[in-house]
Amino acid sequence: MASIRVRLTFPETLVREPVVHRLSTEHDVVCNIRRADVRDRTGWVILEIAGEPDAVAEAREWLEDTGVRVDDLEPYLL
C-alpha cells in the first residue's frame, strides 16, 4: 500500500463541490483530512491519500485535471 500527503488548494469554482468524497469513491483510495481551512471563495486541505500505488497516482492526476492545485508535502509508504 502506498500513501502520499498533499496540500490541495481549491479555486472558488470547486470550493462547494464534494471533491474529496468523489476522490475516495471513484478512485478506490482512502482519504484522511489532517487539516483544512475552507471559506466562501477559496479553501485548502492537507490530505493523506492511501491505496494501491496506481490508484494513488491516478487519484492525484484526477485532482489536477479537475482544477485542484496539488502540492506534495511528504510521500511515504505505509
C-alpha positions as a Markdown table, in Angstrom:
| # | Residue | x | y | z |
|---|---|---|---|---|
| 1 | Met | 0.0 | 0.0 | 0.0 |
| 2 | Ala | 1.2 | 3.5 | -0.8 |
| 3 | Ser | 0.4 | 6.8 | 0.7 |
| 4 | Ile | 1.1 | 10.5 | 0.0 |
| 5 | Arg | 0.4 | 13.6 | 1.9 |
| 6 | Val | -0.6 | 16.6 | -0.1 |
| 7 | Arg | -1.9 | 20.1 | 0.2 |
| 8 | Leu | -4.9 | 20.7 | -2.0 |
| 9 | Thr | -5.8 | 24.3 | -2.9 |
| 10 | Phe | -9.3 | 24.8 | -4.3 |
| 11 | Pro | -10.4 | 27.6 | -6.6 |
| 12 | Glu | -13.6 | 29.3 | -6.0 |
| 13 | Thr | -15.5 | 27.2 | -8.6 |
| 14 | Leu | -14.7 | 24.0 | -6.7 |
| 15 | Val | -15.0 | 25.1 | -3.0 |
| 16 | Arg | -18.6 | 23.8 | -2.7 |
| 17 | Glu | -18.0 | 20.6 | -4.7 |
| 18 | Pro | -17.6 | 17.2 | -3.0 |
| 19 | Val | -14.1 | 16.7 | -4.4 |
| 20 | Val | -12.6 | 14.6 | -1.5 |
| 21 | His | -15.7 | 12.4 | -1.5 |
| 22 | Arg | -15.5 | 11.8 | -5.2 |
| 23 | Leu | -11.8 | 11.2 | -4.9 |
| 24 | Ser | -12.3 | 8.3 | -2.4 |
| 25 | Thr | -15.3 | 6.8 | -4.0 |
| 26 | Glu | -14.3 | 6.9 | -7.7 |
| 27 | His | -10.6 | 6.1 | -7.3 |
| 28 | Asp | -10.5 | 3.4 | -4.7 |
| 29 | Val | -8.3 | 5.3 | -2.2 |
| 30 | Val | -8.7 | 6.2 | 1.4 |
| 31 | Cys | -8.6 | 9.9 | 2.3 |
| 32 | Asn | -7.7 | 11.3 | 5.7 |
| 33 | Ile | -8.2 | 15.0 | 6.2 |
| 34 | Arg | -5.4 | 16.2 | 8.5 |
| 35 | Arg | -6.1 | 19.9 | 8.5 |
| 36 | Ala | -8.3 | 22.3 | 6.4 |
| 37 | Asp | -9.4 | 25.9 | 6.0 |
| 38 | Val | -12.4 | 26.3 | 3.7 |
| 39 | Arg | -14.0 | 29.7 | 3.1 |
| 40 | Asp | -16.7 | 31.0 | 0.7 |
| 41 | Arg | -14.3 | 31.7 | -2.1 |
| 42 | Thr | -11.2 | 29.5 | -1.5 |
| 43 | Gly | -10.0 | 26.6 | 0.6 |
| 44 | Trp | -7.2 | 24.3 | 1.3 |
| 45 | Val | -6.9 | 20.8 | 2.7 |
| 46 | Ile | -3.9 | 18.8 | 4.0 |
| 47 | Leu | -4.9 | 15.3 | 2.8 |
| 48 | Glu | -3.4 | 11.8 | 3.2 |
| 49 | Ile | -4.3 | 9.6 | 0.2 |
| 50 | Ala | -3.6 | 5.9 | 0.7 |
| 51 | Gly | -4.2 | 2.9 | -1.5 |
| 52 | Glu | -2.6 | 0.8 | -4.2 |
| 53 | Pro | 0.3 | 2.7 | -5.9 |
| 54 | Asp | -1.5 | 3.0 | -9.2 |
| 55 | Ala | -4.7 | 4.2 | -7.6 |
| 56 | Val | -2.9 | 6.8 | -5.6 |
| 57 | Ala | -1.2 | 8.1 | -8.7 |
| 58 | Glu | -4.4 | 8.2 | -10.7 |
| 59 | Ala | -6.2 | 10.0 | -7.8 |
| 60 | Arg | -3.5 | 12.7 | -7.8 |
| 61 | Glu | -3.7 | 13.1 | -11.5 |
| 62 | Trp | -7.5 | 13.3 | -11.3 |
| 63 | Leu | -7.3 | 16.1 | -8.7 |
| 64 | Glu | -5.0 | 18.1 | -11.0 |
| 65 | Asp | -7.2 | 17.5 | -14.1 |
| 66 | Thr | -10.3 | 18.7 | -12.0 |
| 67 | Gly | -8.6 | 22.0 | -11.3 |
| 68 | Val | -7.3 | 21.5 | -7.8 |
| 69 | Arg | -3.7 | 22.6 | -7.1 |
| 70 | Val | -1.8 | 19.7 | -5.6 |
| 71 | Asp | 1.4 | 20.3 | -3.7 |
| 72 | Asp | 3.4 | 17.3 | -2.4 |
| 73 | Leu | 4.1 | 17.5 | 1.4 |
| 74 | Glu | 5.6 | 14.2 | 2.2 |
| 75 | Pro | 5.4 | 11.0 | 0.3 |
| 76 | Tyr | 5.8 | 7.8 | 2.3 |
| 77 | Leu | 4.9 | 4.1 | 2.3 |
| 78 | Leu | 2.5 | 2.6 | 4.9 |
